[in-house]
C-alpha cells in the first residue's frame, strides 16, 4: 500500500491524471496484479487533494478495468488487466462494421438509422 502516483503538471482534470498515472504504473510493472492500493482517504491525504477527486479517479479506473474494489477488504490492481505482453497470447484487432453490413436486415429507414447509430465493433483474436 505504499503506492503514490506521480502526477504530471499540465492540462486536464486531476482525477484523470491520477487514472493515467495508475495506468502507466500498471503498464510499467511498478504495480503488480492483485496489489493493494491506498484507501481513498489515505491517497487524498498523501496527494494533498480532495477526497471527492480521489473517489472519482478510483471510479474511473474501475470503469476502465484497471482496479477492483472489494467490500471490507480494499482496492486492488485488477488481476486481468495488469498483464505483461508475454502473458497475452492473442493480438486483439478491432474493426467497425460498415453501415451497409450492419443495416442489411433493417427494413424501414428509421430502423436503418437506428442501426447506424448503434452498430457494434467486431473483435478479432489473431494468434501470435
N, CA, C and O atoms as a GROMACS GRO file, in nm:
protein
  512
    1UNK      N    1   0.082  -0.121   0.000
    1UNK     CA    2   0.000   0.000   0.000
    1UNK      C    3   0.085   0.126   0.000
    1UNK      O    4   0.039   0.231   0.044
    2UNK      N    5   0.206   0.118  -0.047
    2UNK     CA    6   0.295   0.233  -0.047
    2UNK      C    7   0.289   0.313  -0.176
    2UNK      O    8   0.368   0.405  -0.195
    3UNK      N    9   0.198   0.280  -0.265
    3UNK     CA   10   0.194   0.345  -0.396
    3UNK      C   11   0.142   0.488  -0.384
    3UNK      O   12   0.035   0.512  -0.328
    4UNK      N   13   0.218   0.579  -0.437
    4UNK     CA   14   0.176   0.718  -0.451
    4UNK      C   15   0.199   0.753  -0.598
    4UNK      O   16   0.312   0.742  -0.646
    5UNK      N   17   0.094   0.795  -0.672
    5UNK     CA   18   0.113   0.823  -0.814
    5UNK      C   19   0.198   0.947  -0.838
    5UNK      O   20   0.196   1.042  -0.759
    6UNK      N   21   0.271   0.944  -0.945
    6UNK     CA   22   0.347   1.061  -0.989
    6UNK      C   23   0.258   1.134  -1.088
    6UNK      O   24   0.243   1.094  -1.203
    7UNK      N   25   0.200   1.242  -1.041
    7UNK     CA   26   0.103   1.316  -1.122
    7UNK      C   27   0.176   1.428  -1.196
    7UNK      O   28   0.245   1.509  -1.135
    8UNK      N   29   0.160   1.429  -1.325
    8UNK     CA   30   0.224   1.531  -1.407
    8UNK      C   31   0.147   1.662  -1.398
    8UNK      O   32   0.024   1.662  -1.387
    9UNK      N   33   0.219   1.770  -1.403
    9UNK     CA   34   0.155   1.901  -1.408
    9UNK      C   35   0.113   1.925  -1.552
    9UNK      O   36   0.186   1.894  -1.645
   10UNK      N   37  -0.004   1.980  -1.568
   10UNK     CA   38  -0.048   2.008  -1.704
   10UNK      C   39  -0.197   2.025  -1.712
   10UNK      O   40  -0.267   2.035  -1.611
   11UNK      N   41  -0.244   2.027  -1.833
   11UNK     CA   42  -0.386   2.049  -1.856
   11UNK      C   43  -0.465   1.923  -1.825
   11UNK      O   44  -0.411   1.812  -1.825
   12UNK      N   45  -0.591   1.940  -1.798
   12UNK     CA   46  -0.678   1.827  -1.772
   12UNK      C   47  -0.713   1.815  -1.626
   12UNK      O   48  -0.651   1.876  -1.539
   13UNK      N   49  -0.812   1.736  -1.600
   13UNK     CA   50  -0.861   1.715  -1.465
   13UNK      C   51  -0.761   1.636  -1.382
   13UNK      O   52  -0.691   1.549  -1.435
   14UNK      N   53  -0.755   1.666  -1.254
   14UNK     CA   54  -0.663   1.596  -1.165
   14UNK      C   55  -0.700   1.449  -1.156
   14UNK      O   56  -0.612   1.363  -1.154
   15UNK      N   57  -0.831   1.418  -1.151
   15UNK     CA   58  -0.871   1.277  -1.138
   15UNK      C   59  -0.828   1.196  -1.259
   15UNK      O   60  -0.792   1.080  -1.245
   16UNK      N   61  -0.831   1.256  -1.378
   16UNK     CA   62  -0.786   1.184  -1.497
   16UNK      C   63  -0.635   1.165  -1.497
   16UNK      O   64  -0.585   1.064  -1.547
   17UNK      N   65  -0.562   1.261  -1.441
   17UNK     CA   66  -0.418   1.245  -1.431
   17UNK      C   67  -0.381   1.136  -1.330
   17UNK      O   68  -0.280   1.068  -1.347
   18UNK      N   69  -0.463   1.120  -1.226
   18UNK     CA   70  -0.441   1.010  -1.132
   18UNK      C   71  -0.464   0.876  -1.201
   18UNK      O   72  -0.386   0.782  -1.183
   19UNK      N   73  -0.571   0.868  -1.281
   19UNK     CA   74  -0.601   0.744  -1.355
   19UNK      C   75  -0.489   0.714  -1.455
   19UNK      O   76  -0.448   0.599  -1.470
   20UNK      N   77  -0.440   0.816  -1.523
   20UNK     CA   78  -0.331   0.797  -1.619
   20UNK      C   79  -0.203   0.749  -1.549
   20UNK      O   80  -0.132   0.664  -1.602
   21UNK      N   81  -0.176   0.804  -1.430
   21UNK     CA   82  -0.058   0.761  -1.354
   21UNK      C   83  -0.074   0.616  -1.310
   21UNK      O   84   0.021   0.538  -1.314
   22UNK      N   85  -0.195   0.580  -1.268
   22UNK     CA   86  -0.223   0.441  -1.228
   22UNK      C   87  -0.203   0.347  -1.345
   22UNK      O   88  -0.140   0.242  -1.332
   23UNK      N   89  -0.257   0.384  -1.461
   23UNK     CA   90  -0.243   0.302  -1.581
   23UNK      C   91  -0.096   0.288  -1.622
   23UNK      O   92  -0.053   0.179  -1.659
   24UNK      N   93  -0.021   0.396  -1.616
   24UNK     CA   94   0.120   0.392  -1.653
   24UNK      C   95   0.200   0.304  -1.557
   24UNK      O   96   0.288   0.229  -1.599
   25UNK      N   97   0.168   0.312  -1.428
   25UNK     CA   98   0.240   0.230  -1.330
   25UNK      C   99   0.207   0.082  -1.344
   25UNK      O  100   0.292  -0.003  -1.318
   26UNK      N  101   0.085   0.051  -1.384
   26UNK     CA  102   0.049  -0.089  -1.410
   26UNK      C  103   0.125  -0.139  -1.533
   26UNK      O  104   0.181  -0.249  -1.532
   27UNK      N  105   0.127  -0.058  -1.638
   27UNK     CA  106   0.195  -0.098  -1.761
   27UNK      C  107   0.346  -0.114  -1.742
   27UNK      O  108   0.408  -0.201  -1.803
   28UNK      N  109   0.405  -0.030  -1.657
   28UNK     CA  110   0.549  -0.037  -1.636
   28UNK      C  111   0.590  -0.146  -1.538
   28UNK      O  112   0.708  -0.180  -1.528
   29UNK      N  113   0.494  -0.202  -1.466
   29UNK     CA  114   0.526  -0.308  -1.371
   29UNK      C  115   0.550  -0.258  -1.230
   29UNK      O  116   0.579  -0.337  -1.140
   30UNK      N  117   0.538  -0.128  -1.210
   30UNK     CA  118   0.554  -0.072  -1.075
   30UNK      C  119   0.444  -0.123  -0.982
   30UNK      O  120   0.465  -0.140  -0.862
   31UNK      N  121   0.325  -0.147  -1.039
   31UNK     CA  122   0.214  -0.207  -0.964
   31UNK      C  123   0.191  -0.347  -1.018
   31UNK      O  124   0.180  -0.367  -1.140
   32UNK      N  125   0.183  -0.443  -0.929
   32UNK     CA  126   0.165  -0.583  -0.969
   32UNK      C  127   0.018  -0.623  -0.959
   32UNK      O  128  -0.061  -0.558  -0.890
   33UNK      N  129  -0.017  -0.730  -1.028
   33UNK     CA  130  -0.153  -0.784  -1.020
   33UNK      C  131  -0.189  -0.814  -0.876
   33UNK      O  132  -0.110  -0.873  -0.803
   34UNK      N  133  -0.307  -0.775  -0.836
   34UNK     CA  134  -0.355  -0.806  -0.703
   34UNK      C  135  -0.297  -0.720  -0.591
   34UNK      O  136  -0.332  -0.739  -0.475
   35UNK      N  137  -0.210  -0.626  -0.625
   35UNK     CA  138  -0.150  -0.541  -0.524
   35UNK      C  139  -0.254  -0.446  -0.467
   35UNK      O  140  -0.334  -0.389  -0.541
   36UNK      N  141  -0.254  -0.431  -0.335
   36UNK     CA  142  -0.350  -0.344  -0.270
   36UNK      C  143  -0.308  -0.198  -0.286
   36UNK      O  144  -0.190  -0.164  -0.274
   37UNK      N  145  -0.407  -0.113  -0.314
   37UNK     CA  146  -0.384   0.030  -0.331
   37UNK      C  147  -0.423   0.102  -0.202
   37UNK      O  148  -0.496   0.047  -0.120
   38UNK      N  149  -0.375   0.225  -0.184
   38UNK     CA  150  -0.413   0.301  -0.064
   38UNK      C  151  -0.565   0.328  -0.063
   38UNK      O  152  -0.630   0.330  -0.167
   39UNK      N  153  -0.617   0.349   0.057
   39UNK     CA  154  -0.758   0.385   0.067
   39UNK      C  155  -0.779   0.523   0.005
   39UNK      O  156  -0.684   0.598  -0.017
   40UNK      N  157  -0.902   0.555  -0.023
   40UNK     CA  158  -0.935   0.684  -0.082
   40UNK      C  159  -0.882   0.797   0.007
   40UNK      O  160  -0.819   0.891  -0.041
   41UNK      N  161  -0.910   0.787   0.136
   41UNK     CA  162  -0.869   0.892   0.228
   41UNK      C  163  -0.717   0.904   0.238
   41UNK      O  164  -0.663   1.015   0.241
   42UNK      N  165  -0.648   0.790   0.244
   42UNK     CA  166  -0.502   0.793   0.256
   42UNK      C  167  -0.438   0.854   0.131
   42UNK      O  168  -0.343   0.930   0.142
   43UNK      N  169  -0.490   0.821   0.013
   43UNK     CA  170  -0.435   0.877  -0.111
   43UNK      C  171  -0.466   1.026  -0.121
   43UNK      O  172  -0.381   1.104  -0.164
   44UNK      N  173  -0.586   1.066  -0.081
   44UNK     CA  174  -0.622   1.207  -0.083
   44UNK      C  175  -0.529   1.286   0.010
   44UNK      O  176  -0.485   1.396  -0.023
   45UNK      N  177  -0.501   1.230   0.127
   45UNK     CA  178  -0.412   1.295   0.223
   45UNK      C  179  -0.270   1.303   0.167
   45UNK      O  180  -0.204   1.406   0.179
   46UNK      N  181  -0.223   1.195   0.106
   46UNK     CA  182  -0.086   1.192   0.051
   46UNK      C  183  -0.068   1.289  -0.065
   46UNK      O  184   0.038   1.348  -0.081
   47UNK      N  185  -0.172   1.305  -0.145
   47UNK     CA  186  -0.165   1.395  -0.260
   47UNK      C  187  -0.205   1.538  -0.225
   47UNK      O  188  -0.196   1.628  -0.308
   48UNK      N  189  -0.248   1.557  -0.100
   48UNK     CA  190  -0.299   1.687  -0.056
   48UNK      C  191  -0.410   1.734  -0.150
   48UNK      O  192  -0.409   1.846  -0.201
   49UNK      N  193  -0.505   1.642  -0.171
   49UNK     CA  194  -0.614   1.668  -0.264
   49UNK      C  195  -0.746   1.636  -0.196
   49UNK      O  196  -0.748   1.586  -0.083
   50UNK      N  197  -0.854   1.666  -0.263
   50UNK     CA  198  -0.987   1.644  -0.210
   50UNK      C  199  -1.026   1.495  -0.220
   50UNK      O  200  -0.988   1.428  -0.316
   51UNK      N  201  -1.099   1.446  -0.121
   51UNK     CA  202  -1.144   1.306  -0.121
   51UNK      C  203  -1.231   1.276  -0.243
   51UNK      O  204  -1.224   1.166  -0.298
   52UNK      N  205  -1.313   1.371  -0.284
   52UNK     CA  206  -1.401   1.352  -0.400
   52UNK      C  207  -1.320   1.327  -0.527
   52UNK      O  208  -1.360   1.246  -0.611
   53UNK      N  209  -1.209   1.396  -0.542
   53UNK     CA  210  -1.123   1.378  -0.661
   53UNK      C  211  -1.067   1.237  -0.666
   53UNK      O  212  -1.067   1.174  -0.773
   54UNK      N  213  -1.019   1.186  -0.554
   54UNK     CA  214  -0.962   1.051  -0.549
   54UNK      C  215  -1.071   0.947  -0.571
   54UNK      O  216  -1.050   0.848  -0.641
   55UNK      N  217  -1.188   0.968  -0.511
   55UNK     CA  218  -1.300   0.876  -0.530
   55UNK      C  219  -1.341   0.871  -0.676
   55UNK      O  220  -1.369   0.764  -0.730
   56UNK      N  221  -1.344   0.986  -0.740
   56UNK     CA  222  -1.378   0.992  -0.883
   56UNK      C  223  -1.271   0.921  -0.968
   56UNK      O  224  -1.304   0.853  -1.065
   57UNK      N  225  -1.144   0.938  -0.931
   57UNK     CA  226  -1.035   0.872  -1.004
   57UNK      C  227  -1.045   0.720  -0.989
   57UNK      O  228  -1.030   0.648  -1.088
   58UNK      N  229  -1.069   0.671  -0.869
   58UNK     CA  230  -1.084   0.528  -0.848
   58UNK      C  231  -1.205   0.474  -0.923
   58UNK      O  232  -1.201   0.363  -0.976
   59UNK      N  233  -1.313   0.552  -0.927
   59UNK     CA  234  -1.431   0.509  -1.002
   59UNK      C  235  -1.403   0.496  -1.151
   59UNK      O  236  -1.447   0.401  -1.216
   60UNK      N  237  -1.330   0.592  -1.206
   60UNK     CA  238  -1.294   0.588  -1.348
   60UNK      C  239  -1.198   0.472  -1.376
   60UNK      O  240  -1.211   0.404  -1.478
   61UNK      N  241  -1.103   0.450  -1.286
   61UNK     CA  242  -1.010   0.338  -1.303
   61UNK      C  243  -1.084   0.204  -1.297
   61UNK      O  244  -1.050   0.111  -1.370
   62UNK      N  245  -1.184   0.194  -1.212
   62UNK     CA  246  -1.263   0.071  -1.204
   62UNK      C  247  -1.345   0.054  -1.331
   62UNK      O  248  -1.360  -0.058  -1.380
   63UNK      N  249  -1.399   0.165  -1.385
   63UNK     CA  250  -1.476   0.158  -1.510
   63UNK      C  251  -1.388   0.111  -1.625
   63UNK      O  252  -1.435   0.039  -1.713
   64UNK      N  253  -1.261   0.151  -1.626
   64UNK     CA  254  -1.167   0.109  -1.730
   64UNK      C  255  -1.113  -0.032  -1.707
   64UNK      O  256  -1.044  -0.087  -1.793
   65UNK      N  257  -1.144  -0.091  -1.592
   65UNK     CA  258  -1.099  -0.226  -1.564
   65UNK      C  259  -0.959  -0.235  -1.508
   65UNK      O  260  -0.899  -0.342  -1.508
   66UNK      N  261  -0.907  -0.124  -1.459
   66UNK     CA  262  -0.771  -0.124  -1.405
   66UNK      C  263  -0.766  -0.176  -1.262
   66UNK      O  264  -0.667  -0.237  -1.221
   67UNK      N  265  -0.873  -0.151  -1.187
   67UNK     CA  266  -0.873  -0.190  -1.045
   67UNK      C  267  -1.003  -0.261  -1.010
   67UNK      O  268  -1.102  -0.251  -1.082
   68UNK      N  269  -1.000  -0.332  -0.898
   68UNK     CA  270  -1.117  -0.398  -0.841
   68UNK      C  271  -1.132  -0.351  -0.698
   68UNK      O  272  -1.034  -0.339  -0.625
   69UNK      N  273  -1.256  -0.324  -0.659
   69UNK     CA  274  -1.283  -0.286  -0.520
   69UNK      C  275  -1.356  -0.401  -0.453
   69UNK      O  276  -1.455  -0.452  -0.507
   70UNK      N  277  -1.308  -0.442  -0.337
   70UNK     CA  278  -1.372  -0.550  -0.261
   70UNK      C  279  -1.422  -0.493  -0.130
   70UNK      O  280  -1.344  -0.436  -0.052
   71UNK      N  281  -1.550  -0.507  -0.104
   71UNK     CA  282  -1.610  -0.452   0.016
   71UNK      C  283  -1.544  -0.511   0.140
   71UNK      O  284  -1.531  -0.633   0.154
   72UNK      N  285  -1.502  -0.424   0.230
   72UNK     CA  286  -1.440  -0.467   0.354
   72UNK      C  287  -1.294  -0.507   0.343
   72UNK      O  288  -1.229  -0.534   0.444
   73UNK      N  289  -1.240  -0.509   0.220
   73UNK     CA  290  -1.100  -0.550   0.202
   73UNK      C  291  -1.014  -0.438   0.146
   73UNK      O  292  -0.899  -0.422   0.188
   74UNK      N  293  -1.067  -0.361   0.053
   74UNK     CA  294  -0.992  -0.251  -0.006
   74UNK      C  295  -0.997  -0.251  -0.158
   74UNK      O  296  -1.082  -0.316  -0.218
   75UNK      N  297  -0.907  -0.176  -0.217
   75UNK     CA  298  -0.898  -0.162  -0.362
   75UNK      C  299  -0.768  -0.225  -0.408
   75UNK      O  300  -0.663  -0.204  -0.348
   76UNK      N  301  -0.777  -0.305  -0.515
   76UNK     CA  302  -0.664  -0.382  -0.564
   76UNK      C  303  -0.647  -0.362  -0.714
   76UNK      O  304  -0.743  -0.336  -0.786
   77UNK      N  305  -0.523  -0.376  -0.761
   77UNK     CA  306  -0.497  -0.377  -0.904
   77UNK      C  307  -0.567  -0.501  -0.962
   77UNK      O  308  -0.556  -0.610  -0.905
   78UNK      N  309  -0.636  -0.484  -1.071
   78UNK     CA  310  -0.711  -0.594  -1.131
   78UNK      C  311  -0.620  -0.709  -1.172
   78UNK      O  312  -0.509  -0.687  -1.222
   79UNK      N  313  -0.667  -0.829  -1.150
   79UNK     CA  314  -0.590  -0.948  -1.187
   79UNK      C  315  -0.585  -0.967  -1.339
   79UNK      O  316  -0.490  -1.026  -1.391
   80UNK      N  317  -0.684  -0.917  -1.409
   80UNK     CA  318  -0.693  -0.944  -1.553
   80UNK      C  319  -0.632  -0.836  -1.639
   80UNK      O  320  -0.593  -0.866  -1.752
   81UNK      N  321  -0.621  -0.712  -1.593
   81UNK     CA  322  -0.572  -0.606  -1.680
   81UNK      C  323  -0.424  -0.579  -1.666
   81UNK      O  324  -0.363  -0.523  -1.758
   82UNK      N  325  -0.364  -0.616  -1.555
   82UNK     CA  326  -0.223  -0.585  -1.534
   82UNK      C  327  -0.136  -0.697  -1.588
   82UNK      O  328  -0.058  -0.757  -1.514
   83UNK      N  329  -0.148  -0.724  -1.716
   83UNK     CA  330  -0.072  -0.832  -1.777
   83UNK      C  331   0.046  -0.776  -1.853
   83UNK      O  332   0.038  -0.669  -1.914
   84UNK      N  333   0.154  -0.848  -1.851
   84UNK     CA  334   0.268  -0.810  -1.933
   84UNK      C  335   0.242  -0.859  -2.075
   84UNK      O  336   0.152  -0.941  -2.097
   85UNK      N  337   0.317  -0.811  -2.170
   85UNK     CA  338   0.298  -0.850  -2.310
   85UNK      C  339   0.319  -1.000  -2.330
   85UNK      O  340   0.257  -1.060  -2.417
   86UNK      N  341   0.406  -1.061  -2.249
   86UNK     CA  342   0.432  -1.205  -2.262
   86UNK      C  343   0.314  -1.289  -2.219
   86UNK      O  344   0.300  -1.404  -2.262
   87UNK      N  345   0.227  -1.234  -2.132
   87UNK     CA  346   0.111  -1.307  -2.084
   87UNK      C  347  -0.002  -1.311  -2.186
   87UNK      O  348  -0.091  -1.396  -2.177
   88UNK      N  349   0.000  -1.221  -2.282
   88UNK     CA  350  -0.109  -1.212  -2.380
   88UNK      C  351  -0.075  -1.300  -2.499
   88UNK      O  352   0.027  -1.281  -2.566
   89UNK      N  353  -0.162  -1.398  -2.526
   89UNK     CA  354  -0.135  -1.494  -2.632
   89UNK      C  355  -0.199  -1.457  -2.764
   89UNK      O  356  -0.170  -1.519  -2.866
   90UNK      N  357  -0.286  -1.356  -2.764
   90UNK     CA  358  -0.353  -1.315  -2.885
   90UNK      C  359  -0.340  -1.165  -2.904
   90UNK      O  360  -0.347  -1.088  -2.808
   91UNK      N  361  -0.322  -1.128  -3.027
   91UNK     CA  362  -0.323  -0.987  -3.063
   91UNK      C  363  -0.470  -0.951  -3.088
   91UNK      O  364  -0.539  -1.023  -3.161
   92UNK      N  365  -0.517  -0.844  -3.031
   92UNK     CA  366  -0.656  -0.806  -3.047
   92UNK      C  367  -0.665  -0.696  -3.150
   92UNK      O  368  -0.595  -0.595  -3.141
   93UNK      N  369  -0.752  -0.714  -3.249
   93UNK     CA  370  -0.771  -0.616  -3.354
   93UNK      C  371  -0.919  -0.583  -3.359
   93UNK      O  372  -1.002  -0.674  -3.366
   94UNK      N  373  -0.954  -0.456  -3.355
   94UNK     CA  374  -1.094  -0.416  -3.363
   94UNK      C  375  -1.118  -0.347  -3.496
   94UNK      O  376  -1.030  -0.282  -3.551
   95UNK      N  377  -1.238  -0.363  -3.544
   95UNK     CA  378  -1.275  -0.303  -3.671
   95UNK      C  379  -1.423  -0.273  -3.667
   95UNK      O  380  -1.501  -0.356  -3.619
   96UNK      N  381  -1.464  -0.158  -3.715
   96UNK     CA  382  -1.606  -0.126  -3.720
   96UNK      C  383  -1.670  -0.192  -3.840
   96UNK      O  384  -1.613  -0.195  -3.949
   97UNK      N  385  -1.789  -0.245  -3.819
   97UNK     CA  386  -1.864  -0.295  -3.932
   97UNK      C  387  -1.911  -0.177  -4.015
   97UNK      O  388  -1.940  -0.071  -3.960
   98UNK      N  389  -1.918  -0.193  -4.144
   98UNK     CA  390  -1.966  -0.083  -4.226
   98UNK      C  391  -2.116  -0.067  -4.204
   98UNK      O  392  -2.184  -0.161  -4.162
   99UNK      N  393  -2.168   0.051  -4.233
   99UNK     CA  394  -2.310   0.078  -4.213
   99UNK      C  395  -2.395  -0.015  -4.298
   99UNK      O  396  -2.502  -0.059  -4.254
  100UNK      N  397  -2.351  -0.045  -4.419
  100UNK     CA  398  -2.431  -0.132  -4.505
  100UNK      C  399  -2.434  -0.275  -4.452
  100UNK      O  400  -2.536  -0.344  -4.465
  101UNK      N  401  -2.324  -0.322  -4.393
  101UNK     CA  402  -2.322  -0.456  -4.335
  101UNK      C  403  -2.415  -0.465  -4.215
  101UNK      O  404  -2.486  -0.564  -4.198
  102UNK      N  405  -2.415  -0.362  -4.132
  102UNK     CA  406  -2.493  -0.366  -4.009
  102UNK      C  407  -2.642  -0.344  -4.035
  102UNK      O  408  -2.725  -0.402  -3.965
  103UNK      N  409  -2.677  -0.262  -4.134
  103UNK     CA  410  -2.818  -0.229  -4.158
  103UNK      C  411  -2.884  -0.321  -4.259
  103UNK      O  412  -2.999  -0.299  -4.296
  104UNK      N  413  -2.815  -0.424  -4.304
  104UNK     CA  414  -2.867  -0.513  -4.407
  104UNK      C  415  -3.004  -0.570  -4.372
  104UNK      O  416  -3.089  -0.582  -4.460
  105UNK      N  417  -3.029  -0.606  -4.244
  105UNK     CA  418  -3.156  -0.668  -4.206
  105UNK      C  419  -3.265  -0.569  -4.170
  105UNK      O  420  -3.380  -0.610  -4.153
  106UNK      N  421  -3.234  -0.441  -4.160
  106UNK     CA  422  -3.334  -0.342  -4.121
  106UNK      C  423  -3.422  -0.308  -4.240
  106UNK      O  424  -3.373  -0.285  -4.350
  107UNK      N  425  -3.552  -0.306  -4.217
  107UNK     CA  426  -3.647  -0.286  -4.328
  107UNK      C  427  -3.681  -0.139  -4.350
  107UNK      O  428  -3.683  -0.092  -4.464
  108UNK      N  429  -3.708  -0.065  -4.243
  108UNK     CA  430  -3.750   0.074  -4.261
  108UNK      C  431  -3.630   0.168  -4.251
  108UNK      O  432  -3.525   0.132  -4.198
  109UNK      N  433  -3.649   0.289  -4.302
  109UNK     CA  434  -3.544   0.391  -4.295
  109UNK      C  435  -3.512   0.424  -4.149
  109UNK      O  436  -3.396   0.444  -4.114
  110UNK      N  437  -3.615   0.428  -4.064
  110UNK     CA  438  -3.596   0.458  -3.922
  110UNK      C  439  -3.510   0.349  -3.855
  110UNK      O  440  -3.421   0.380  -3.775
  111UNK      N  441  -3.538   0.224  -3.887
  111UNK     CA  442  -3.460   0.114  -3.830
  111UNK      C  443  -3.316   0.118  -3.881
  111UNK      O  444  -3.224   0.090  -3.805
  112UNK      N  445  -3.296   0.152  -4.007
  112UNK     CA  446  -3.161   0.162  -4.062
  112UNK      C  447  -3.080   0.271  -3.992
  112UNK      O  448  -2.963   0.252  -3.961
  113UNK      N  449  -3.145   0.387  -3.967
  113UNK     CA  450  -3.076   0.496  -3.898
  113UNK      C  451  -3.042   0.457  -3.755
  113UNK      O  452  -2.934   0.492  -3.705
  114UNK      N  453  -3.130   0.386  -3.688
  114UNK     CA  454  -3.103   0.339  -3.552
  114UNK      C  455  -2.986   0.242  -3.552
  114UNK      O  456  -2.901   0.246  -3.463
  115UNK      N  457  -2.980   0.155  -3.653
  115UNK     CA  458  -2.869   0.060  -3.663
  115UNK      C  459  -2.736   0.132  -3.686
  115UNK      O  460  -2.633   0.091  -3.632
  116UNK      N  461  -2.738   0.236  -3.766
  116UNK     CA  462  -2.615   0.311  -3.793
  116UNK      C  463  -2.561   0.376  -3.666
  116UNK      O  464  -2.440   0.381  -3.646
  117UNK      N  465  -2.651   0.426  -3.581
  117UNK     CA  466  -2.608   0.492  -3.458
  117UNK      C  467  -2.554   0.394  -3.355
  117UNK      O  468  -2.469   0.430  -3.275
  118UNK      N  469  -2.602   0.271  -3.356
  118UNK     CA  470  -2.568   0.176  -3.251
  118UNK      C  471  -2.495   0.052  -3.302
  118UNK      O  472  -2.506  -0.055  -3.242
  119UNK      N  473  -2.421   0.065  -3.410
  119UNK     CA  474  -2.352  -0.052  -3.463
  119UNK      C  475  -2.234  -0.090  -3.373
  119UNK      O  476  -2.161  -0.004  -3.325
  120UNK      N  477  -2.217  -0.219  -3.350
  120UNK     CA  478  -2.109  -0.263  -3.260
  120UNK      C  479  -1.977  -0.275  -3.334
  120UNK      O  480  -1.970  -0.266  -3.456
  121UNK      N  481  -1.873  -0.294  -3.255
  121UNK     CA  482  -1.741  -0.322  -3.311
  121UNK      C  483  -1.726  -0.472  -3.327
  121UNK      O  484  -1.778  -0.550  -3.247
  122UNK      N  485  -1.657  -0.511  -3.430
  122UNK     CA  486  -1.622  -0.652  -3.446
  122UNK      C  487  -1.484  -0.670  -3.386
  122UNK      O  488  -1.396  -0.587  -3.407
  123UNK      N  489  -1.464  -0.777  -3.313
  123UNK     CA  490  -1.336  -0.801  -3.246
  123UNK      C  491  -1.278  -0.931  -3.301
  123UNK      O  492  -1.346  -1.034  -3.306
  124UNK      N  493  -1.152  -0.926  -3.341
  124UNK     CA  494  -1.084  -1.043  -3.395
  124UNK      C  495  -0.968  -1.079  -3.302
  124UNK      O  496  -0.893  -0.990  -3.261
  125UNK      N  497  -0.954  -1.204  -3.270
  125UNK     CA  498  -0.838  -1.251  -3.195
  125UNK      C  499  -0.746  -1.322  -3.292
  125UNK      O  500  -0.785  -1.420  -3.355
  126UNK      N  501  -0.625  -1.274  -3.304
  126UNK     CA  502  -0.529  -1.328  -3.401
  126UNK      C  503  -0.417  -1.398  -3.323
  126UNK      O  504  -0.345  -1.332  -3.248
  127UNK      N  505  -0.400  -1.529  -3.338
  127UNK     CA  506  -0.289  -1.597  -3.268
  127UNK      C  507  -0.155  -1.541  -3.308
  127UNK      O  508  -0.133  -1.507  -3.424
  128UNK      N  509  -0.065  -1.530  -3.211
  128UNK     CA  510   0.070  -1.478  -3.241
  128UNK      C  511   0.156  -1.581  -3.305
  128UNK      O  512   0.272  -1.554  -3.337
   0.00000   0.00000   0.00000
